[in-house]
Structures are given as C-alpha cells and as structure tokens.
Amino acid sequence: MTAAAGSRALIRLVLPVALVLGFLAGSLPVQADAAGLPATTHGSGQAPVEDPTALTEGRYFGPELDWSEDNARAYADRTGTTPSFFSRPIPYPLDAAAERDLFDLARQETPLGAVAVVTLEPTKPLDELTGDDAARLADTLGRIGDEFRTAFFLRFAPEMNGTWHGWGQQPAGYVDAFRSLAGVIHSEVPTAAMVWAPSYAAGYPFTEAYGAVEGLASGSVTALDTNGNGLIDGGDDPYAPYYPGDDAVDWVGLSMYHFGSYEQGATTNADGTREYSGAITTSVLPEPDKFADQLAGIYGAAPGAPRIDFVKDYAAAKGKRFLVQTAALHDPEDSDSAPEADIKRAWLDQLFDPVIAARYPEIGMVSWLEAEREEPEAQGHTVDWRLGADEATVAALRDTLDAAPGVRLGPITQVVDQADANESTRQVWQAGAPVSAVMGWLVACVVGLFALVLLAGAAGRFVPHWRYPDEHASRDARIDLLRGWIITSVVVTHIEVAGPWSFISRTLIGTITGAELFVLLSGVVLGMVHPIAVRRRGAGAAARSTTRRAVKLYVTALAVVITVYLLSLVPFIDASVLTTFTDRGTGQAGTGAAGRVYDLYPNVARLVDYPPPAYAVRDLLLLNMGPWAFNIMGLYVVLTLTVPLLVLLLRKKLWWLVLAISWALYAVDAVFSLRVLDSQFQDVFPLLTWQVIFVHGVVLGYHRRSIIDALSTRRGKILVGAATGAYALVLGTLWLNSTLELGLPFIPAGFYETLYESAYVRVFLQPGRLLNLAFFILAAHVILTAFWRPINTLTGWLYVPLGRASLYVFILHVFFVLAVANIPGLDRTDAWQGLLIHAVVTLVIWVLVKRRVLFGIIPN
C-alpha cells in the first residue's frame, strides 16, 4: 500500500469516528438542565428556600409514590414537573430495611432539589415505642441530613382518629408517643419537622368505618367523650383528644381524599353483612366547593357534630402551616364512572383554587397519593389514585400547577447536579492540609528530585555499569517500571486506607498525580507502538487495530460500570464506596460540603424500564455513570481514538502543528471551560485540557530515540541539569523567602502564598502542574537511566510486570477497592491495617499479572 493510499484509508477510518464523537458531543440533547432535572421538567426557577423545614411561604406539591414500582426521577420525567417533595411511608421503629428505604428516598429526591415527607407507621403498640427507637430514627435522619443536605417532615402515625389503623383512637398513648418522639427529633435533628395529621372527620367516630380494624371500638375510650354526654358519638371533637401540644407539633395536616360523594347516615353492604356510618358513591365528580366545605368542617358532618375549621383552629391560630394528604379516586371497574381525567382535574381545581389560597394562606403542602390499591369504599376494587400514569391526568396536573398562584415547585433545596458529583471525585481522601504545608511538600519534592539528578550525574561517572543498557530497544523497561510504580500508587490511593504507602502516594509525591503520569505515559507508549504497526502493516491496518483496541476498552468500561451496579444489588455487598462519592471538603464546594454524598449512577434504575428513556441509555453509553475510581477510562478511550491521526501528522513532520493545536485547545478550555462530552470523566478530566498531556506523550513516544540521543549528549545533559536546577532554585527561593520572611525585593509580597491556588492545585491541570510534570519526566529519565541496575534489582520484579499490564491492573483494581470496603471491622485510619491491605492487594494483582489471568478478556 502506498503512503497516499494509507493516508486515505486512515482518513476514511478516522472520519466516521470523529463524526460519531461530534454527534454524541453536540447533537444529542443534554440529559438534564443545569439543575440536573429531566429535560422535560419545569420547576419554579427560584432560588432554594432558606429553611426547608419551615416553608413559610407558598404552596408546595409532591407525590406519595408506590416506591416498589416507581421512583422519583421516573415520576418527574412522566409528569414534566419537579415536585417540591416526595412522600414515603416507613415502618417505625426502624429496622435495617427501613433505614435503607430512608436513604433511598434521600438519594432519589435530593438530585431534584426536593425534600422528604416521611409517614412513620408504627409496627408495634404505641405504649411499646421506646426512647431507643426514637434515638435510632434521629441518628438515621441525622446521617442522611449530613450526607444529602435534605430536610424531613415526619407524619407520625397519621389518621390516628380513625379506626382503620392499629394505632387508631388511642388518644393518651398517641399523645405520649408523639411527644416522646418529638422531643428527641427536636433536640437531635434540626432539619426535621414533626407533622400532626389526623383524618378529616366526616363519619367520626368511625365506629363502622370502611376498612375499620376489627375489635377497635372508640366507645371504650372515655377520653374521646369531649361533650360529656357519656357517649362516643358524632357530637364529640374528632381532633382535640389527639393533639400533642404546640411545643411538639411543627406542622399540622389532614387526610382529605375524594373517595366520591359522601352521605352521612347508616348504610349496609348489599348482602347486609355490615353497616357503615355513611354512604359513598365512588368515581364521580367532586361536588362544587367540596374541598372548601371540608376545610370549613361542614362537608358530610352529622347533625350535632362540631363545625371545626381545622386550618383556622390548628394552623392559623397556632402559627403553623398545613399539609393536606389527598387524591381523587377512579374505579376502572365501574362502568358508570365519570372520565378519570375529569374527576382528577376537578379535584385539582378545588385544591389549588385561588380563592381558597387567599382564604387559607396556611396551606403549605399538597401531597397526592400516586398509587393503585384495593379500597373497601369501592367494593374492594383496585382503584387508581394516580395523576402520573395517564396523559390526560398529567395534562390536568401541569395545567393546574401552571395556573395556580403561589405554587412553588422544585428545586427548593440546593441541587447537586451530575457535573457537581463528577467534579467532586477529583478530591483527595484526607482532609486538606494548609496551603503552606501542601506547597512546602511540593517544593521539597522538587528540590529532592533535583538532588537525585545531581547524584545521577555523579553515578554516571563513578558507577557507569549501573546505567540503563538498552537505550534503543523497541521496548523501554524504564517506562514499564515507571508505569508500574504509578499504577500501584493509583491502586493504593483509591483503596483509601491509611498507611506508609498511602502517605507516599498522596503526600510525598507532591510534584505529580497518578492521573497525570498515567495519561502522559499512555501517550508515550502509543506514540512508540503505533508507528511500528504502521511500518509493518500500513497506516490503514494500524489505524483499524488501534480503533479496535479503543472499542474493546470502551466495551470493557461498560462492562465494569454494569458489573459494579449489579454487585450493588447483592444484599450482603456494600458497593456505595464506588457508586457514590462522599465529599471530602477539599473540592470546589469547600469545607461546607464535607460529608455530602453524590450519586454516581444517575438514572441507572431507569435502564430496566421498557422502553428505557433515552437520557438513561445515553448516561450509560457516554459513561456518565460509573465508579469514581474508574472515570478516567472514558478519557483514555477517546484519546486512544486520536492516535492514528496524530501519528499521521507526525509522520508528515507536522509535530509543530500538532503541539500548536494542542496548546490552543488547552488555552480555549482554560478560558471557556467547554464541556465537550456529557460524560463523567469530562467533569474530572476535561478533554480539551487533559489532551495536552496525552498529545505531548504521543510526540515524545514517536520521537523517543532522537530525544534520548539528544539528552545523552554533553549539551543535552547540561540542558537537563540547568532546566531542572533552575526550576528547583526558583521554587526553593520562593519557599525560603516566605518561610524565613526574607523580604527579597524581586519577589512580590504574598506571591508564594497565592502560588498554589493560582498554578498548582492538585485536582486541576494548571500551568504549574504541567511544569511539574515536565520536571518530573526529565528527572525520572535521568535517575532511572543512571541508577537502573539497583532500582531494577530492588523493584523491577514488581513494577515492570505491573507496568506492562497497567490497563489490566487499572481495570481490575476497581473490584479490589470494592472488596476492601467490605472487610468487616475495617479501620481506614489504622496504618498497620493499611500497610497489610496495600501489600496483600498489590501482591495478589502481581500474581494475577504474572499468571496472565483473563488476559484474553481484560485489555492489558
């Protein structure tokens, strides 16, 4: 094949790849807007509220989902609304499953900027609830609040004035239990509010209510005889006996469902088996002003029953806000039913009537039951309360919310979008040290490496047999050893346990990061290998081979992402160490974000929908979900695809053009921060910034022999010594001037103190980091060349094999991170445990490499 033909073949291969990347980068809609919400979702557009537990102004809307079949993101996507809150019933006292459900609720609602309404349903008698039960709940809510920065509204044992719950109509026991829990919550969880929420009183005392618990009779509870006539009847106050007191209650609420039209009085089943205190005709439009009459306490009220305006008496008079739990029933089995959308639209119109909003500004939250379930009132039929399952009811919801004044949709808390989550993973594990200490370590490393460069010069004169022997071999063992050393440091860093090896990886290696050297050396190796393939097989065949390798890496990345998620579903495996990331307080969000937990698998649950939504599929295919310890793989895949084109230009001696374009892209990204791909790595390792390291690596690898020859000359050695010495001298002088307060006139005041933030921040690829990387590569070349024999004897047995299989090690290490995280009793701060774990993991990986386990499957 001629050179021209090879170039044409290469262009034909590279052009489709470029078009695909361009399509993924630009033409696909972003998964979410700036707040991380579904593309179809609209919200309030307002700033987060200052105190989410108060919500002192406006009305807020949210659903109570059937969490066994639904999730927050799916609801927001279906309805095109961003709820202010999500509601979930939780068994109380908590067990392990209930704790997981609470964490799951927070994990789902916080990315939408919503808060949590938690209905606590007692699973044992009220008088058996203990302070320890309350303490466990408070501890769980506190941990969730610290991690997810959310707020909670706790509806403890709602509808306690009814007879259909086991905790119903036990006023003394209920008040004691509520007050006991409220005392603990108020003292321990400032982000939680207690909600007292009885049921609307039509039909009270519900002696023969639909769904009444057998054997629960209000007539035996004398405390309910509020009118003193010796009877428990419709004339008694349906609320006052259960009120826990102003100091215990933060919000009040009522269950006010539209089951249908209600007529007070006795009625029986069709077969005469049971008599009920009122007749309900289901699947009908709500009567005009029904909701207003309920609020006024007159709808369905029996003769002689007290007329209690609940909102005025228990919210306005007590300075509290009001939550209504509601929905409108549609019975699909009822052939005479009014149209479902008409029923629900009519009820929504009443709930959000501007006249009612003006009359009752205390109405703060409207919670809609989003479920299908059997209801005794509908002859045991499975009825549909949902708004989000039908296009017509969704339209009714959106129309109502759009038109209603004072409605505040989400986000109402600070939203942590996926870019924030991705960016957070750039942080180091240990708490950030003072800038002076971090910069001090960096200077010490530079000066120390320069001292070794000087020693290397002496070693070349006095012990020349230590020198690296194979300068012009096709494979450079120095690069392999360096890759092995850095990939081991990456493994140690990601395992996140203390120990001497961890200290070296995080602190003493102050001049570079593992990611920087990994990307650079990857470019060097590809710059060395690809030209050889071109010479042997032609440009087209070499390009196809490199592209196939990139595709294999991409498929492997998808497999790792999916495998980690599947492992997270195994009950006894805690995969949160990989599927989430806990803010260390050392990132852009500052120390105030420390402890916040970010979900790194956005929308993964939607992938099992049929059909799965496009944004969830796109998140997976673009690697916008996955383990934080693995996110650089996406960058490597994309950069690998550029190698054939880069080598083509280098073969045409256009290295200057390659470098000029690379630096131009770096400068453009420094100014505009372009998000080229909607991928997880893009927020951690911005493509247009990090390409500058890789491209220089490819150029160095392509011209390796001529560069080594030049550096091996006397002039080259002098140049290396002068360059490294000058850099060490400048940094050392700046450090001495600051530390000893010398006040040197040629150094501006405060220059050293601001140098780290402006040029050397560890998690950003600033110019100072690039200088450090260049310095380190020069120093490492000199040191490894002069001291090769002793270094290789001591460490080559370990690092060279790991370096030659560095991709294999990187892919495999994800699962070792997971395995270490699941060690029972692990103390991450114990240096001895860390030393043992690091040694065992490294040696196990080394054995796997030496035995070439799964080399045919896992790229190496």
HUNOR-V538674 format. One record per helix or strand of 2 or more residues. SS is the DSSP state (helix for helix, strand for strand). FROM is the first residue (numbers start at 0). TO is the last residue. If there is no record, write none. Layout:
ss:SS from:FROM to:TO
ss:SS from:FROM to:TO
This chain:
ss:helix from:2 to:26
ss:strand from:58 to:64
ss:helix from:71 to:78
ss:strand from:84 to:91
ss:helix from:95 to:111
ss:strand from:114 to:121
ss:helix from:125 to:127
ss:helix from:130 to:147
ss:strand from:151 to:155
ss:helix from:170 to:187
ss:strand from:191 to:198
ss:helix from:217 to:219
ss:helix from:221 to:223
ss:helix from:239 to:241
ss:strand from:250 to:254
ss:strand from:259 to:267
ss:strand from:274 to:281
ss:helix from:289 to:295
ss:helix from:309 to:315
ss:strand from:320 to:325
ss:helix from:339 to:350
ss:helix from:353 to:358
ss:strand from:362 to:369
ss:strand from:371 to:373
ss:helix from:375 to:377
ss:strand from:381 to:383
ss:helix from:390 to:402
ss:strand from:406 to:407
ss:helix from:417 to:423
ss:helix from:434 to:461
ss:helix from:463 to:465
ss:helix from:476 to:494
ss:helix from:499 to:507
ss:helix from:513 to:536
ss:helix from:538 to:567
ss:helix from:575 to:578
ss:strand from:579 to:581
ss:helix from:590 to:592
ss:strand from:596 to:598
ss:helix from:603 to:607
ss:helix from:613 to:620
ss:helix from:627 to:629
ss:helix from:631 to:640
ss:helix from:642 to:650
ss:helix from:654 to:671
ss:helix from:679 to:683
ss:helix from:686 to:701
ss:helix from:703 to:711
ss:helix from:713 to:738
ss:helix from:750 to:759
ss:helix from:766 to:785
ss:helix from:787 to:803
ss:helix from:805 to:820
ss:helix from:830 to:849
